């Protein structure tokens, strides 16, 4: 099965084929005979779509990482979808905003409650780390405790800045990161509310 490489009007899928899948096929990667051509194409298309967020440089890094990961006795069968995704996360973590479930979570009542109760940034960071929402009372307590500590620190640092008192560079960086996460999480909530309003108006 030949992966075509046409750079005219290149889509994200085409770019992944050109920089990753095509070169891997070029060194001999193939599917077992039991996998028919259409099924193989669908599998690679799905993989290309999932990795389309990656930069050119990181797709090349992923090629170097995957070239030795072939499966089967001859080590020339395509590695599993999961193997590609795991190494892709190392080379370039997928943007949180593109993760399945994230936008719907923060755009739902859960996101609005997190915003109202001061947990928004810490829930966002939980997703950043775990790629899922908190699942039990213990995890929710952890988030609530972190949120309380973070809010106290934010208030203290903002007060010092407003009074033109010295603030450590590390604390300034921490506050900048907190505010960036806050802006990103609030945007997800805003988008969810806008989508809900559009659905009700339709």
C-alpha positions in Angstrom: 0.0 0.0 0.0 1.7 3.2 -1.2 1.2 6.4 0.8 1.0 9.2 -1.7 3.0 12.4 -1.0 1.6 15.4 -2.7 2.5 18.8 -1.2 0.1 20.8 -3.4 -2.7 22.0 -1.2 -1.3 19.9 1.6 -3.7 19.1 4.5 -2.6 18.2 8.0 -3.2 14.5 7.1 -1.0 14.8 4.0 1.8 16.5 6.0 1.8 13.6 8.5 2.0 11.2 5.6 4.9 13.1 4.0 7.0 13.5 7.2 6.1 10.4 9.1 4.1 7.6 7.5 5.6 7.8 4.0 9.2 7.6 5.4 8.3 4.7 7.6 6.7 2.9 4.7 9.9 3.7 2.8 12.0 1.7 5.2 9.7 -1.2 5.0 6.8 -0.8 7.4 3.7 -2.8 6.3 0.6 -4.4 7.6 0.2 -8.2 8.1 -1.4 -9.9 5.1 -4.5 -10.4 7.2 -5.2 -6.6 7.1 -6.8 -5.7 3.8 -5.7 -2.5 2.0 -8.8 -0.5 2.8 -8.6 -1.3 6.5 -4.9 -0.4 6.5 -5.6 2.9 4.8 -8.3 3.8 7.4 -5.9 3.0 10.2 -3.2 5.2 8.9 -5.7 8.0 8.0 -7.0 7.9 11.6 -3.4 8.1 12.9 -2.5 10.9 10.6 -5.6 12.9 11.7 -4.7 12.4 15.4 -1.1 13.5 14.9 -1.9 16.5 12.7 -1.3 18.9 15.5 2.5 18.1 15.6 5.1 20.4 14.1 7.2 19.3 11.2 10.3 19.1 13.4 8.5 16.9 15.9 7.0 14.6 13.2 10.6 14.0 12.1 11.6 13.3 15.7 8.7 10.8 15.9 9.9 9.1 12.7 13.3 8.6 14.2 11.7 7.2 17.4 9.3 4.9 15.6 11.7 3.5 13.0 13.0 1.0 15.5 9.6 0.1 16.9 8.3 -2.2 14.2 6.3 -5.2 15.3 6.4 -8.8 14.2 9.3 -11.3 13.7 11.0 -9.1 11.1 10.1 -5.9 13.1 8.5 -4.4 9.9 4.8 -4.4 10.8 3.2 -1.0 11.7 3.4 -0.4 15.5 0.1 0.0 17.3 -1.9 3.2 17.3 -1.3 3.5 21.0 2.5 3.2 20.5 2.5 6.2 18.1 0.3 8.3 20.4 2.4 7.6 23.5 5.7 8.6 21.8 4.0 11.6 20.1 3.0 12.8 23.6 6.7 12.7 24.6 7.8 14.5 21.4 5.0 17.1 21.6 2.2 16.9 24.0 -1.2 17.3 22.4 -2.7 20.8 23.1 -5.2 20.4 26.0 -7.9 22.2 24.0 -7.8 19.4 21.4 -8.3 16.6 23.9 -11.6 14.7 23.6 -13.9 15.7 26.4 -12.1 18.7 27.6 -14.1 21.4 25.9 -17.4 19.7 26.8 -16.3 19.3 30.4 -15.4 23.0 30.9 -18.3 24.1 28.8 -20.7 22.2 30.9 -22.2 22.9 34.4 -19.0 21.3 35.8 -16.9 24.1 34.3 -19.2 26.8 35.5 -19.2 25.4 39.0 -15.4 25.2 39.0 -15.3 28.9 37.9 -17.9 30.0 40.5 -16.1 28.0 43.3 -12.6 29.2 42.5 -11.4 25.8 41.3 -11.1 26.5 37.6 -7.3 26.8 37.3 -6.6 23.8 39.4 -9.2 21.7 37.5 -7.6 22.8 34.3 -4.2 21.8 35.5 -5.6 18.5 36.6 -6.7 17.9 33.1 -3.3 19.0 31.8 -1.7 16.3 34.0 -4.2 13.5 34.0 -6.1 14.1 30.7 -9.4 13.6 32.6 -11.6 15.2 35.2 -11.4 14.4 38.9 -13.2 11.2 39.5 -13.8 10.8 43.2 -14.1 12.8 46.4 -10.4 12.4 47.3 -9.3 13.9 43.9 -11.9 16.7 44.3 -10.5 17.5 47.7 -7.0 17.7 46.4 -8.1 20.2 43.7 -10.0 22.2 46.3 -6.9 22.4 48.6 -4.7 23.4 45.7 -7.1 26.0 44.6 -7.3 27.6 48.1 -3.5 27.7 48.4 -3.1 29.1 44.8 -5.7 31.8 45.4 -4.0 32.9 48.6 -0.7 33.1 46.7 -2.2 35.0 43.8 -3.8 37.6 46.1 -0.5 38.0 48.0 1.6 38.5 44.9 -0.9 40.8 43.2 -1.0 43.0 46.4 2.8 43.2 46.4 2.9 44.1 42.8 0.2 46.8 43.2 2.2 48.2 46.1 5.4 48.1 44.0 7.1 45.8 46.6 9.8 43.4 45.4 8.6 40.1 44.0 10.9 37.2 43.2 11.4 36.3 39.5 10.2 32.8 40.3 7.0 34.1 41.9 6.4 36.4 38.9 6.8 33.4 36.5 4.4 31.4 38.7 1.8 34.2 38.6 2.2 34.6 34.8 1.6 30.8 34.3 -1.4 30.9 36.6 -2.9 33.7 34.7 -2.3 32.1 31.4 -4.0 28.9 32.6 -6.8 31.0 34.0 -7.4 32.7 30.7 -7.3 29.4 28.8 -9.8 27.7 31.1 -12.1 30.7 31.1 -12.1 30.7 27.3 -13.2 27.1 27.3 -16.1 27.9 29.7 -17.0 30.9 27.5 -17.0 28.8 24.4 -19.2 26.2 26.1 -21.7 28.8 27.2 -21.8 30.3 23.7 -22.4 26.9 22.1 -25.2 26.2 24.7 -26.8 29.5 23.9 -26.6 28.8 20.2 -28.2 25.4 20.7 -31.1 26.9 22.7 -31.7 29.6 20.1 -31.7 27.1 17.2 
